[in-house]
Amino acid sequence: QVQLDQSGGGLVQPGGSIRLSCIISGSGFNSGDFNVMGWYRQAPGKERELVGDISKFGITKYADSVRGRFTISRDNANNAAYLQMDNLEPEDTGVYYCRLDIPGHTAWGQGTQVTVSS
């Protein structure tokens, strides 16, 4: 059993910043195994898309639409991952999800709303 608990999100004006957190818990998670933490988002009426991800060793990749504005990090000692979002645009509005991929299993966070509006 693996559980992801998200926090953060809310309403922010264009150009503002928000930080999302995702905490891993459960007996099914072994921090010694290779794993990838990903952040996804889903805008109204659109499919869920990858924002970016980070491997256990800290290697990151980002979608073109967020590169240079968003930063993904993780704290392996505390089984946590973060999504720092700066210079937010209205097009960044959506529900954001964290995802954990470990050998043989994928887990999702509950999702958190981010709304960018003046």
C-alpha positions as CSV (number, residue, x, y, z in Angstrom):
1,Q,0.0,0.0,0.0
2,V,1.4,3.4,-1.1
3,Q,-0.3,6.7,-0.5
4,L,0.5,10.1,-1.8
5,D,-0.8,13.1,0.1
6,Q,-0.8,16.5,-1.6
7,S,-0.9,20.0,-0.1
8,G,-0.7,23.5,-1.5
9,G,-2.6,25.1,-4.3
10,G,-5.2,27.8,-4.4
11,L,-5.9,31.0,-6.2
12,V,-3.0,33.2,-7.4
13,Q,-2.7,36.2,-9.7
14,P,-0.9,36.0,-13.0
15,G,2.8,36.3,-12.4
16,G,2.5,34.9,-8.9
17,S,3.9,31.7,-7.3
18,I,2.6,28.6,-5.7
19,R,4.4,25.6,-4.2
20,L,2.8,22.1,-4.1
21,S,4.0,19.3,-1.9
22,C,3.5,15.5,-2.1
23,I,4.3,13.2,0.7
24,I,4.8,9.4,0.2
25,S,3.6,7.0,2.9
26,G,2.7,3.4,3.3
27,S,4.4,0.0,3.8
28,G,4.6,-0.6,0.0
29,F,7.2,2.1,-0.5
30,N,10.8,1.2,-0.2
31,S,12.9,4.3,-0.6
32,G,15.8,2.2,-1.7
33,D,14.1,1.2,-4.9
34,F,14.4,3.2,-8.0
35,N,11.4,5.5,-8.4
36,V,10.2,8.5,-10.3
37,M,8.0,11.3,-8.9
38,G,5.9,13.1,-11.5
39,W,3.6,16.1,-11.5
40,Y,0.7,16.2,-13.9
41,R,-2.1,18.6,-14.5
42,Q,-5.6,18.6,-16.0
43,A,-7.3,21.7,-17.2
44,P,-11.1,21.8,-17.7
45,G,-12.1,19.9,-20.8
46,K,-8.6,18.7,-21.5
47,E,-6.6,15.5,-20.9
48,R,-4.2,15.1,-18.1
49,E,-0.7,16.1,-19.1
50,L,2.8,15.7,-17.7
51,V,4.2,18.8,-16.2
52,G,7.5,17.2,-15.3
53,D,9.2,14.6,-13.2
54,I,12.2,13.8,-11.1
55,S,14.0,10.5,-10.6
56,K,15.3,9.2,-7.3
57,F,18.7,10.5,-8.3
58,G,17.4,14.0,-8.9
59,I,17.3,14.0,-12.7
60,T,14.5,16.2,-13.9
61,K,12.6,16.8,-17.1
62,Y,9.9,19.4,-17.9
63,A,7.2,20.0,-20.4
64,D,8.1,22.8,-22.8
65,S,5.2,24.9,-21.6
66,V,6.6,25.2,-18.0
67,R,10.4,24.9,-18.5
68,G,12.1,27.8,-16.9
69,R,9.1,28.7,-14.7
70,F,8.5,25.5,-12.7
71,T,11.0,23.6,-10.6
72,I,10.6,20.1,-9.3
73,S,12.6,18.9,-6.3
74,R,12.5,16.1,-3.8
75,D,13.6,15.3,-0.3
76,N,14.4,11.6,-0.2
77,A,15.0,11.5,3.5
78,N,11.4,12.6,4.1
79,N,9.8,10.9,1.1
80,A,8.6,14.2,-0.3
81,A,8.5,15.9,-3.7
82,Y,7.7,19.5,-4.5
83,L,6.6,21.6,-7.4
84,Q,7.5,25.2,-7.3
85,M,5.6,27.2,-9.8
86,D,6.7,30.8,-10.6
87,N,5.5,33.4,-13.1
88,L,2.2,31.6,-13.3
89,E,-0.1,32.2,-16.3
90,P,-3.8,31.7,-16.6
91,E,-3.1,28.7,-18.9
92,D,-1.5,27.0,-15.8
93,T,-5.0,26.7,-14.2
94,G,-6.0,23.1,-13.5
95,V,-6.0,20.3,-11.1
96,Y,-2.4,19.2,-10.3
97,Y,-1.6,15.6,-9.4
98,C,1.6,14.0,-8.1
99,R,2.4,10.5,-9.2
100,L,4.8,7.9,-8.0
101,D,6.2,5.2,-10.2
102,I,8.0,2.3,-8.5
103,P,8.7,-1.2,-9.9
104,G,5.3,-2.8,-10.5
105,H,3.2,0.0,-9.1
106,T,1.9,3.5,-9.8
107,A,0.2,5.7,-7.2
108,W,-1.5,9.0,-7.6
109,G,-2.1,11.9,-5.2
110,Q,-5.6,13.2,-4.6
111,G,-5.2,16.3,-6.8
112,T,-5.2,19.9,-5.8
113,Q,-6.7,22.9,-7.6
114,V,-4.5,25.7,-8.9
115,T,-6.3,28.8,-10.3
116,V,-4.4,31.6,-11.9
117,S,-6.7,34.6,-12.3
118,S,-6.8,38.3,-11.7
